[in-house]
Amino acid sequence: MSTLKNNKKKDCSILEKEDLKSENIKARITTFLDLDLLDELKSQAKKEHTKYQTLLNSILREKLFGDQSLEQRIDELEKQIKKVVKKIA
């Protein structure tokens, strides 16, 4: 059984539509990871000044839903622009 928790901390008990979006609700789970994966997650999270759980969530979201960070989208756009410039040059 999952324990659901609202990601936002509010002092009022009235929920807004934004509160009910699935990306704003967290489910506590238990899982097993290979130790080398966990070590690498923690190492990367430390470099990014974030929690490893947050980084794991971000990686899963990107892989499952194709969500990209702003930096990744800019990199992709730059690659596409270079291809277009080569074609017209």
C-alpha positions in Angstrom: 0.0 0.0 0.0 1.4 3.4 -1.0 1.3 6.4 1.3 0.4 9.5 -0.6 1.7 12.9 0.4 1.0 16.3 -1.1 4.3 17.8 -2.3 3.2 21.3 -1.3 3.3 22.4 2.3 0.2 24.5 3.1 -1.4 25.5 6.3 -4.9 25.5 4.9 -7.0 22.4 4.3 -8.6 23.6 1.0 -7.1 21.8 -2.1 -6.7 23.6 -5.4 -6.7 21.9 -8.8 -2.9 22.3 -8.9 -2.6 20.2 -5.7 -4.4 17.3 -7.4 -2.1 16.9 -10.4 -0.2 13.6 -10.3 3.2 15.3 -10.5 2.4 17.2 -7.3 1.5 14.0 -5.3 4.3 11.7 -4.1 3.9 8.0 -3.3 6.3 6.4 -0.8 7.7 3.1 -2.2 10.3 0.6 -1.3 12.6 -0.7 -4.0 16.0 -2.3 -4.5 18.8 -0.7 -6.5 22.2 -2.0 -7.4 24.7 -0.5 -5.0 26.8 1.0 -7.9 23.6 2.8 -9.2 22.8 4.2 -5.8 26.4 5.4 -5.3 26.3 7.1 -8.7 22.9 8.7 -8.0 24.2 10.1 -4.7 27.4 11.3 -6.4 25.5 13.1 -9.2 23.0 14.5 -6.8 25.7 16.0 -4.6 27.3 17.7 -7.7 23.9 19.1 -8.6 23.2 20.2 -5.0 20.0 18.1 -4.8 18.7 15.0 -3.1 19.3 11.7 -4.8 15.6 10.9 -4.7 14.8 14.1 -6.6 17.4 13.2 -9.2 16.0 9.7 -9.5 12.5 11.1 -10.0 13.8 13.5 -12.6 15.7 10.7 -14.5 12.6 8.4 -14.4 10.3 11.2 -15.6 12.6 12.1 -18.5 12.9 8.4 -19.6 9.3 7.5 -19.2 7.6 10.7 -20.4 10.3 12.2 -22.5 10.5 15.3 -20.3 13.7 17.2 -21.0 15.4 19.9 -18.9 15.8 23.3 -20.4 19.5 22.6 -21.0 18.7 19.4 -22.9 16.1 21.1 -25.0 18.6 23.9 -25.9 21.3 21.3 -26.8 18.8 19.5 -29.1 17.7 22.8 -30.8 21.4 23.8 -31.3 22.0 20.4 -33.0 19.0 20.9 -35.3 20.1 24.5 -36.2 23.6 23.3 -37.1 22.1 20.7 -39.4 19.9 23.3 -41.1 22.9 25.7 -41.4 25.0 23.0 -43.1 22.2 22.3 -45.6 21.8 25.9 -46.6 25.5 26.7 -46.6 
